[in-house]
Amino acid sequence: GFLHYVVTDCEFNSSKLNDIEYTESYYYNKLEYIRFSSSVGKFVGYTEVGIKNAERLNNGPEVIARRAQKESYCLSNVGIDVESALTKS
C-alpha cells in the first residue's frame, strides 16, 4: 500500500512568539515532498509534485491560513508545554 501523512511541529526556545517556528511537512511513502515553515513564510516543494503544489498553495488562501497557525496553534500549546516542564523540573 501507499502511505500519506502530515507532520505538524512547533519548535521553541521560549514561550515568546518570535522564538517559535511552526512547520507542516507532507510525506508520501516516507519521502517529504512539501513543507510549510513559518520562518520562510511559504510552502516549499522538494519533488516535482511538491514544487507544483507549493506554487499552487502559495497563490491561494492556504498560505495565509498556515501563517496564522504559528500564533493560534503553537503559542497556546507552547505555553502549556513550558508550564508543564517547569513544574516537573
RAZI-V681870 format. One record per residue. N is the residue number from 0. RES is the residue in one small letter. BURIAL is b if it has 9 or more other ideal C-beta (glycine too) atoms within 8 Angstrom, else e. D_CENTER is the distance of its C-alpha to the mean C-alpha in whole Angstrom. Layout:
BEGIN
n=[N N]
res=[RES RES]
burial=[BURIAL BURIAL]
d_center=[D_CENTER D_CENTER]
END
This chain:
BEGIN
n=[0 1 2 3 4 5 6 7 8 9 10 11 12 13 14 15 16 17 18 19 20 21 22 23 24 25 26 27 28 29 30 31 32 33 34 35 36 37 38 39 40 41 42 43 44 45 46 47 48 49 50 51 52 53 54 55 56 57 58 59 60 61 62 63 64 65 66 67 68 69 70 71 72 73 74 75 76 77 78 79 80 81 82 83 84 85 86 87 88]
res=[g f l h y v v t d c e f n s s k l n d i e y t e s y y y n k l e y i r f s s s v g k f v g y t e v g i k n a e r l n n g p e v i a r r a q k e s y c l s n v g i d v e s a l t k s]
burial=[e e e e e e e b e b e b e e e e e e e b b b b b b b b e e e e b b b b b b b e e e e b b b b b e e b b b b b b e b b e e e e b e e b b e b b e e b b b e b b b e e b e e e e e e e]
d_center=[26 23 19 16 13 9 8 5 5 7 9 12 16 17 17 17 14 15 14 11 8 4 2 3 6 10 13 16 19 17 16 13 14 11 7 5 5 7 10 11 10 10 10 11 14 15 18 20 19 15 17 19 16 14 17 17 14 14 18 17 16 12 11 13 11 7 9 11 8 8 12 12 10 9 13 15 14 14 17 18 17 19 22 22 22 25 27 27 28]
END
